[in-house]
Amino acid sequence: MEDGAKGKLKGFLHFYNATSGETVPSCDKHFTIRNAQVVCSELGFSSQNAYHWLTPQWSYNPKIRIVKTYMEPRECRGFEHSLEQCS
């Protein structure tokens, strides 16, 4: 997370895969605003003003090797306490 304009936090969602030792981006094209709200809550942030966008971010961290992703499609309803609880 980084501090954006006027104290707003922003960042890109990445997952750590303990099996491969890779940090990979969430590249689920079905990721929704409800998913973003659940992730914000899980990280201890307010979900009231959560937002998401889909865009390639290859320049965000050039040290990260983007080889593959491990994100399975998840559908949150908004009441879950973690992304793992989403179906």
Order of alpha helices (4+ residues) and beta strands (2+ residues): beta-beta-beta-beta-alpha
